[in-house]
Amino acid sequence: MDVTLLGTGAPQGLPRPGCPCAACATAVGDEARAATALLVDGALMIDLTPGPAFAAARAGQSLTGVRQVLLSHPHDGPVMEVPAGLPQPGRVADGRELALLDGHRVRAVAVDIPGTGYEISGATGERLLYLPPGAAPAGPVNGNGRTAGGGGTGGTGPYDLVLLDVLERPDALAKLRASGAVDAATDVVAVHIDHDVPPGPELHRRLAAAGARAVPDGSTLVVGEFHAVPDLPRRTLVLGGARSGKSVEAERRLAAFPDVVYVATGGTRDGDQDWAQRVSLHRERRPGSWRTVETCDLVPLLEAARPGADAARPGAEAGAPGAGPGRTGTEAGASGTEAEGAGAGRADGTSPLLIDCLALWLTHVMDEVGAWDDATWEAGGRRALRERTDALAAAVRQTHRTVVAVSNEVGSGVVPATAAGRRFRDELGRLNAAFGAECEQLLLVVAGQALVLRG
């Protein structure tokens, strides 16, 4: 089954008409995109794009064999004309199936916004899923790719090709991965691409981090043909200054994956309204399906997925049953009680970890070892701190989990006026270097832009 992408952009296209933004100004050549439309084996067309006959001709295709045109969403872009000779566009009711004479079968998939997704099966069993802009499958998805309630995806096993709005709805991709509808062999292609992400290298970098890719308008994809996506780094350290966007970058890297455990090392601070506001903003930004653990005991979490480790023991991971997604648990290693609020998730301790942040972890450890007092520091605090940081670096080296960690880069600014401040700056620099040495990828975020230092 061949799929030609007559367009890969958002409904208004890219660049948007009359938009002066930087993304639209640089969307030229292969990065210019018409509204997304699909031509399947020259016989089935999904959605319309401006000048579809010319778009097809540029791609070396013809619309003369099209027998069915289906729409997936209410169109809010430029006026679309149906070329002469094409059947009038229609839609399939959610949960209904349409059998075409050429052997294709189309099942309408319920989505969580106005519109309809389509699962398309070829005559020889290939399967693809197409979702409209800004959409995710509605309701829970069972392990065979069918949404509960009979209104979702049919078939069994993972899809060969999935086309969806990865940038706007990474949670949709996470949901498909959690259900088994997308696996490592599924070709995930981003469509409905808009001007929210700079075109070119930054677009492709963000998609690669989600395990997806983008192709130019006019590309023809062979469903079931393997396309290599860059291997996702298992350990990533994201560095940056205050308000640089480092936490947003770290969260973005795991937004398209299920069962993420967010490890908050900052805790709460009574009476500190500014800190409470920062914590609230972070919580609101995180997907509701993520689980939160408040702890500075990182080593047990990193060791949880190691062969032979007891991932189910109290303190290895927030895993107490019965709590809803997105609630906050307290790590047993920090408090002595089993965590609440993580949900079942991956009970084997293989859930990805997002640690935010190492600077707060270091502050906590320096408190514990008395590193702020010069006499205590010289009498054994220095040695105790190094032992703790060495243990953390060793756990990162040995971990089998996917880990994204955030830390502050503080060594490039003003020299602190106090001995304690200089001590913290120096030790954080050592910690970042030790932790980063064990990571496949290091990023430095400056003014919201991620610069790749390694990987």
ABEGO torsion letter per residue (X at the ends): XBBBBABABBAAEOBBBGBABAAAAABBEAABBBBBBBBBGGABBBEBBBGAAAAAAAAGBBAAABABBBBABBBABBBBBBBBGBBBBBBBBBGBBBBBAAGBBBBBBBBABBEBBBBBBBAAGBBBBBBBBGBBBBEBBBAAGBBBGGABBBEBEBBABBBBBAAABAAAAAAAAAAGABBAABBBBBBGBBAABBBEAAAAAAAAAAGBBBBBBGBBBBBGBBBBBBBBBABBBBBEBBGAGAAAAAAAAAAABBGBBBBBAAEBBBGBAAAAAAAAAAAAABBAABBBBBBABAAAAAAAABBGBBAABBGABBABBGBBBGBBBBBAAAAGBBBBGAEAEBAAGABBBBBOBAAAAAAAAAAAAGAABAAAAAAGAAAAAAAAAAAAAAAAAABABBBBBBBBBAAABBBBABAAAAAAAAAAAAAAAAAAAABABBBBBBGGBBBBABX
